[in-house]
Each structure stands twice: as C-alpha cells, then as structure tokens.
Amino acid sequence: MTTQAMDRKTLRLVVHGRVQGVYFRDSMRREAQRLGVSGWVRNRGDGSVEAAVQGEPAAVDAIVNWAHRGPDYAQVERVDIEPHQGGYAGFEIVA
C-alpha cells in the first residue's frame, strides 16, 4: 500500500430525511470538488442518498459534517457512516 493510499480516508454514507428533490447530489458534488474529495453520490429507491467519499481525513470529515446539514432545502434526519473500500478519481453523480 502506498503512503498516499494510507493517508486517505474512505467512507460510505447513507443520508436519510428529505434529501431527494432538493439538489442534494449536485450540492454534494460541488462541495466535494471544493474540498478535494473524490467518490460518488446517488439516490436510492428508499428516498435516501448514498455516497462514497475519499480523501485527506480532514476533507472527508468536512464533507461528512456537510452531509449532516445538506443544501438549503434538505432536512437531514440521520447519516449512517461506515468504512468503505475503493479508489476514486474525481467526484460524480451516478445512477
């Protein structure tokens, strides 16, 4: 494992609440790009939003904190967080 890979933190988030139809995915993509976080975000059939986030630990912590609030019209009830595997370049919205 490279030093760079060891310095990165990778998490899977599932955000619950009113998080679809409020520009959550696009807002998260923009925030991730601002913070230098890579990964992806998508809507789930149960109304939640799922994301994988990877980057410097402080940047990942910042996007997790953002996910607890979300964009202006979101009403986040809870965020489930677990360790995740994978390597990502950039941040994208996936289907």
GROMACS elastic network, one bead per residue, 0.5 to 0.9 nm:
[ bonds ]
;  ai    aj funct       b0    kb
    1     4     6  0.82414   500
    1     5     6  0.63636   500
    1     6     6  0.68776   500
    2     5     6  0.52213   500
    2     6     6  0.63740   500
    2     7     6  0.87450   500
    3     6     6  0.50496   500
    3     7     6  0.62115   500
    3     8     6  0.88639   500
    4     7     6  0.51649   500
    4     8     6  0.65792   500
    5     8     6  0.53391   500
    5     9     6  0.83218   500
    5    87     6  0.86712   500
    6     9     6  0.78073   500
    7    55     6  0.80089   500
    7    56     6  0.64292   500
    7    57     6  0.74307   500
    8    54     6  0.64403   500
    8    57     6  0.62073   500
    8    60     6  0.87413   500
    9    53     6  0.79883   500
    9    54     6  0.54629   500
    9    55     6  0.55147   500
    9    56     6  0.60997   500
    9    57     6  0.52472   500
    9    58     6  0.88731   500
    9    59     6  0.89822   500
    9    60     6  0.67431   500
    9    61     6  0.89739   500
    9    83     6  0.84055   500
    9    84     6  0.86987   500
   10    39     6  0.87736   500
   10    52     6  0.71327   500
   10    53     6  0.56335   500
   10    55     6  0.67910   500
   10    56     6  0.89633   500
   10    57     6  0.84437   500
   10    60     6  0.76682   500
   10    82     6  0.88538   500
   10    83     6  0.62128   500
   10    84     6  0.53756   500
   10    85     6  0.64516   500
   10    86     6  0.76548   500
   10    87     6  0.85624   500
   11    51     6  0.82283   500
   11    52     6  0.57389   500
   11    53     6  0.54367   500
   11    54     6  0.65845   500
   11    60     6  0.80178   500
   11    81     6  0.66849   500
   11    82     6  0.56888   500
   11    85     6  0.76717   500
   12    50     6  0.73159   500
   12    51     6  0.57153   500
   12    53     6  0.64829   500
   12    80     6  0.80734   500
   12    81     6  0.57972   500
   12    82     6  0.53864   500
   12    83     6  0.61119   500
   12    84     6  0.54087   500
   12    85     6  0.86144   500
   13    49     6  0.80291   500
   13    50     6  0.55844   500
   13    51     6  0.51040   500
   13    52     6  0.62788   500
   13    53     6  0.78215   500
   13    64     6  0.80029   500
   13    67     6  0.85198   500
   13    79     6  0.64201   500
   13    80     6  0.55886   500
   13    82     6  0.67751   500
   13    83     6  0.89452   500
   14    48     6  0.66048   500
   14    49     6  0.56656   500
   14    51     6  0.64909   500
   14    52     6  0.89918   500
   14    78     6  0.83147   500
   14    79     6  0.55803   500
   14    80     6  0.50637   500
   14    81     6  0.67276   500
   15    19     6  0.72750   500
   15    48     6  0.55625   500
   15    49     6  0.51167   500
   15    50     6  0.62854   500
   15    51     6  0.82628   500
   15    67     6  0.71841   500
   15    68     6  0.77600   500
   15    76     6  0.68818   500
   15    77     6  0.77194   500
   15    78     6  0.60872   500
   15    80     6  0.64909   500
   15    81     6  0.88078   500
   16    19     6  0.67239   500
   16    47     6  0.74294   500
   16    49     6  0.68246   500
   16    75     6  0.85009   500
   16    76     6  0.59167   500
   16    77     6  0.55266   500
   16    78     6  0.53399   500
   16    79     6  0.61713   500
   16    80     6  0.81189   500
   17    20     6  0.84367   500
   17    47     6  0.77437   500
   17    48     6  0.67612   500
   17    49     6  0.89879   500
   17    74     6  0.76227   500
   17    75     6  0.56073   500
   17    78     6  0.69690   500
   18    21     6  0.80099   500
   18    22     6  0.77282   500
   18    47     6  0.77444   500
   18    48     6  0.78704   500
   18    73     6  0.82002   500
   18    74     6  0.54268   500
   18    76     6  0.61873   500
   18    77     6  0.78284   500
   19    22     6  0.61022   500
   19    23     6  0.79362   500
   19    24     6  0.59608   500
   19    25     6  0.85970   500
   19    43     6  0.86800   500
   19    47     6  0.72833   500
   19    48     6  0.63785   500
   19    49     6  0.66070   500
   19    70     6  0.78125   500
   19    71     6  0.87507   500
   19    73     6  0.82932   500
   19    74     6  0.52324   500
   19    75     6  0.65335   500
   19    76     6  0.66493   500
   20    23     6  0.70498   500
   20    24     6  0.65137   500
   20    25     6  0.81477   500
   20    43     6  0.69878   500
   20    47     6  0.64115   500
   20    48     6  0.70317   500
   20    49     6  0.71858   500
   20    74     6  0.79062   500
   21    24     6  0.74103   500
   21    73     6  0.89156   500
   21    74     6  0.85952   500
   22    25     6  0.84385   500
   22    71     6  0.72052   500
   22    72     6  0.78942   500
   22    73     6  0.56202   500
   22    74     6  0.58326   500
   23    26     6  0.55085   500
   23    27     6  0.59077   500
   23    28     6  0.84023   500
   23    71     6  0.70321   500
   23    72     6  0.89707   500
   23    73     6  0.82383   500
   23    74     6  0.82824   500
   24    27     6  0.51586   500
   24    28     6  0.59462   500
   24    29     6  0.85297   500
   24    49     6  0.80779   500
   24    67     6  0.88484   500
   24    70     6  0.63578   500
   24    71     6  0.59840   500
   24    73     6  0.86957   500
   24    74     6  0.71416   500
   25    28     6  0.51128   500
   25    29     6  0.61402   500
   25    30     6  0.87054   500
   25    41     6  0.60541   500
   25    42     6  0.66514   500
   25    43     6  0.77208   500
   25    49     6  0.77493   500
   25    51     6  0.89368   500
   25    92     6  0.89504   500
   25    93     6  0.65780   500
   26    30     6  0.62591   500
   26    31     6  0.86170   500
   26    41     6  0.86902   500
   26    92     6  0.88543   500
   26    93     6  0.73115   500
   27    30     6  0.51764   500
   27    31     6  0.61592   500
   27    32     6  0.85393   500
   27    70     6  0.76906   500
   27    71     6  0.63231   500
   28    31     6  0.50095   500
   28    32     6  0.59425   500
   28    33     6  0.84837   500
   28    41     6  0.76725   500
   28    63     6  0.79297   500
   28    66     6  0.81470   500
   28    67     6  0.76002   500
   28    70     6  0.75206   500
   28    71     6  0.80475   500
   29    32     6  0.51299   500
   29    33     6  0.61833   500
   29    34     6  0.86129   500
   29    38     6  0.89646   500
   29    39     6  0.89587   500
   29    40     6  0.77804   500
   29    41     6  0.75096   500
   29    91     6  0.61312   500
   29    92     6  0.64894   500
   29    93     6  0.71014   500
   30    33     6  0.51495   500
   30    34     6  0.61819   500
   30    35     6  0.86909   500
   30    91     6  0.86691   500
   31    34     6  0.50070   500
   31    35     6  0.62068   500
   31    36     6  0.85355   500
   31    37     6  0.83597   500
   31    63     6  0.71614   500
   31    66     6  0.81501   500
   32    35     6  0.50883   500
   32    36     6  0.59024   500
   32    38     6  0.67068   500
   32    39     6  0.84181   500
   32    53     6  0.81990   500
   32    59     6  0.84044   500
   32    60     6  0.86186   500
   32    63     6  0.65886   500
   32    90     6  0.88107   500
   32    91     6  0.68444   500
   33    36     6  0.50291   500
   33    37     6  0.60272   500
   33    38     6  0.74224   500
   33    90     6  0.75597   500
   33    91     6  0.68084   500
   34    37     6  0.77833   500
   35    55     6  0.88512   500
   35    59     6  0.57806   500
   35    60     6  0.82269   500
   35    62     6  0.78354   500
   35    63     6  0.76197   500
   36    54     6  0.89658   500
   36    55     6  0.69727   500
   36    56     6  0.81897   500
   36    59     6  0.70513   500
   36    60     6  0.89439   500
   36    90     6  0.82693   500
   36    91     6  0.89294   500
   37    53     6  0.63946   500
   37    54     6  0.55930   500
   37    56     6  0.75234   500
   37    59     6  0.64767   500
   37    60     6  0.65876   500
   37    63     6  0.78661   500
   37    89     6  0.89043   500
   37    90     6  0.73921   500
   37    91     6  0.70694   500
   38    52     6  0.81064   500
   38    53     6  0.57956   500
   38    54     6  0.51521   500
   38    55     6  0.62842   500
   38    87     6  0.86071   500
   38    88     6  0.56435   500
   38    89     6  0.56799   500
   38    92     6  0.81073   500
   39    51     6  0.72999   500
   39    52     6  0.51332   500
   39    54     6  0.59144   500
   39    55     6  0.87283   500
   39    86     6  0.89261   500
   39    87     6  0.79710   500
   39    88     6  0.52440   500
   39    89     6  0.68861   500
   39    90     6  0.63343   500
   39    92     6  0.66010   500
   39    93     6  0.88958   500
   40    50     6  0.83957   500
   40    51     6  0.55078   500
   40    52     6  0.54051   500
   40    53     6  0.67953   500
   40    88     6  0.82425   500
   40    90     6  0.82450   500
   40    91     6  0.52105   500
   40    93     6  0.55913   500
   40    94     6  0.65220   500
   41    49     6  0.70812   500
   41    50     6  0.57117   500
   41    52     6  0.65728   500
   41    53     6  0.84742   500
   41    91     6  0.79448   500
   41    92     6  0.65135   500
   41    93     6  0.50020   500
   41    94     6  0.61217   500
   41    95     6  0.85838   500
   42    48     6  0.88386   500
   42    49     6  0.57463   500
   42    50     6  0.54456   500
   42    51     6  0.63599   500
   42    92     6  0.87856   500
   42    93     6  0.58349   500
   42    94     6  0.52942   500
   42    95     6  0.59520   500
   43    46     6  0.84742   500
   43    47     6  0.69378   500
   43    48     6  0.62227   500
   43    50     6  0.62898   500
   43    51     6  0.88133   500
   43    93     6  0.89711   500
   43    94     6  0.83043   500
   43    95     6  0.72831   500
   44    47     6  0.57017   500
   44    48     6  0.53981   500
   44    49     6  0.56438   500
   44    50     6  0.66792   500
   44    95     6  0.89328   500
   45    48     6  0.72688   500
   45    49     6  0.89089   500
   46    49     6  0.86953   500
   52    84     6  0.73196   500
   52    85     6  0.88863   500
   52    86     6  0.88427   500
   52    88     6  0.89468   500
   53    60     6  0.65868   500
   53    63     6  0.79775   500
   53    64     6  0.85930   500
   53    84     6  0.85375   500
   53    88     6  0.84426   500
   53    91     6  0.83385   500
   54    57     6  0.82280   500
   54    59     6  0.84862   500
   54    60     6  0.63060   500
   54    84     6  0.88955   500
   54    86     6  0.86152   500
   54    87     6  0.77899   500
   54    88     6  0.71033   500
   55    58     6  0.81898   500
   55    59     6  0.63232   500
   55    60     6  0.58217   500
   56    59     6  0.52985   500
   56    60     6  0.62088   500
   56    61     6  0.86309   500
   57    60     6  0.51163   500
   57    61     6  0.60804   500
   57    62     6  0.85622   500
   58    61     6  0.50593   500
   58    62     6  0.61796   500
   58    63     6  0.88335   500
   59    63     6  0.63552   500
   59    64     6  0.86381   500
   60    63     6  0.51866   500
   60    64     6  0.61837   500
   60    65     6  0.86052   500
   61    64     6  0.50630   500
   61    65     6  0.61936   500
   61    66     6  0.86274   500
   62    65     6  0.50678   500
   62    66     6  0.61982   500
   62    67     6  0.86496   500
   63    67     6  0.60749   500
   63    68     6  0.87573   500
   64    68     6  0.65523   500
   64    79     6  0.84642   500
   64    81     6  0.86428   500
   65    68     6  0.53306   500
   65    69     6  0.71120   500
   65    70     6  0.88019   500
   66    69     6  0.53648   500
   66    70     6  0.57113   500
   66    71     6  0.84094   500
   67    71     6  0.84967   500
   67    76     6  0.79117   500
   67    79     6  0.73870   500
   68    76     6  0.60951   500
   68    77     6  0.80134   500
   68    78     6  0.69498   500
   68    79     6  0.63989   500
   69    72     6  0.81420   500
   69    74     6  0.73234   500
   69    75     6  0.73688   500
   69    76     6  0.61014   500
   70    73     6  0.79584   500
   70    74     6  0.57634   500
   70    75     6  0.75930   500
   70    76     6  0.69219   500
   71    74     6  0.55872   500
   71    75     6  0.86904   500
   72    75     6  0.84326   500
   76    79     6  0.76337   500
   88    91     6  0.76183   500
